[in-house]
Amino acid sequence: MIGLPEMDPALLMERLGPVGIPLALCSVVALAIVLDKTVRAIAAKRIDIARLRGLAETARREGPSVLTAGIGRMPEPLRSGAAVLMDPLHDGKTQREDAASQWLDQQRASLNRGVGLLQLIAGLAPMLGLLGTVIGMTVAFRDIAGHDGPVHPALLADGLWQALLTTIVGMAIALPATVAAWLFQALTERRIALLASALTILSLSLERPAAAPRPRALAEAAE
């Protein structure tokens, strides 16, 4: 643990100086985003690829009506993705692929909501801390210059640790925010990959089987 002197929040804000409020806002917003994204990740329904393959095989044998009936039992957001594929406007393979790609882009944007702000906080907090350190050191040296009599090391050290406190707080905010943003992005890409696999399975089950080639003997007889 970092050996910082114990102080109440009001005294800490006073020691942080003019960057105290911006750093506090950064910490509150980052914590809110992390909690929201964590709750959403825990609540997300599992996508059962094996069960989906079984449903797709049944749909190939018995027709798309089986798939239509199975859509209602799919977890969100897979249910809405399957509905996009089943839309009559997306009858061809190319149309389904384009619609699936657009839908996946929308899902990625939705899942990444808040991550950009978390990354901004991770970059902004250390800069605010450094700014507070520069301001604090400037004030400390100004006070030392106006001090009458000999300058004791304790006087210099007291001003410097207060100035460096803002950098410590800024880094304490930035490091967890950076790790959390990376984790949430990794979870998003994993989720999108699963959804893409699921949509591919569903799309293949909707393709009409190619007509069987005519036997050569029948073709020659027809001629």
MORA-V646793 format. One record per pair of residues at least 6 apart in sequence whose C-alpha atoms are under 7 Angstrom apart, sorted by the first residue. I is the first residue (numbers start at 0). J is the second residue. D is the distance in whole Angstrom. If there is no record, write none. Layout:
BEGIN
i=I j=J d=D
i=I j=J d=D
END
This chain:
BEGIN
i=12 j=19 d=5
i=14 j=161 d=6
i=15 j=164 d=7
i=15 j=165 d=6
i=18 j=127 d=6
i=18 j=131 d=6
i=22 j=124 d=6
i=22 j=169 d=7
i=25 j=120 d=6
i=25 j=124 d=7
i=26 j=172 d=6
i=29 j=117 d=6
i=29 j=176 d=7
i=32 j=113 d=6
i=33 j=179 d=7
i=44 j=74 d=6
i=48 j=197 d=6
i=52 j=200 d=7
i=54 j=66 d=7
i=55 j=200 d=7
i=55 j=201 d=6
i=55 j=204 d=5
i=56 j=204 d=7
i=58 j=65 d=5
i=58 j=66 d=6
i=58 j=204 d=6
i=59 j=204 d=6
i=63 j=205 d=7
i=70 j=78 d=6
i=70 j=81 d=7
i=71 j=78 d=7
i=77 j=194 d=7
i=80 j=102 d=7
i=81 j=198 d=7
i=83 j=98 d=7
i=84 j=95 d=6
i=84 j=99 d=7
i=84 j=202 d=7
i=89 j=95 d=5
i=103 j=191 d=7
i=107 j=187 d=7
i=107 j=191 d=7
i=110 j=187 d=6
i=111 j=184 d=7
i=111 j=187 d=7
i=114 j=180 d=6
i=117 j=176 d=6
i=117 j=180 d=6
i=118 j=176 d=7
i=118 j=177 d=6
i=118 j=180 d=6
i=120 j=173 d=7
i=121 j=173 d=4
i=121 j=174 d=7
i=121 j=176 d=5
i=121 j=177 d=5
i=122 j=173 d=7
i=124 j=169 d=5
i=124 j=170 d=7
i=124 j=172 d=6
i=124 j=173 d=6
i=125 j=166 d=6
i=125 j=169 d=5
i=125 j=170 d=5
i=125 j=173 d=6
i=127 j=169 d=7
i=128 j=165 d=4
i=128 j=166 d=4
i=128 j=168 d=7
i=128 j=169 d=5
i=129 j=165 d=7
i=129 j=166 d=5
i=131 j=162 d=7
i=131 j=165 d=6
i=132 j=162 d=4
i=132 j=163 d=5
i=132 j=165 d=6
i=132 j=166 d=6
i=135 j=161 d=7
i=135 j=162 d=4
i=136 j=158 d=7
i=136 j=159 d=6
i=136 j=162 d=6
i=139 j=158 d=5
i=139 j=159 d=7
END
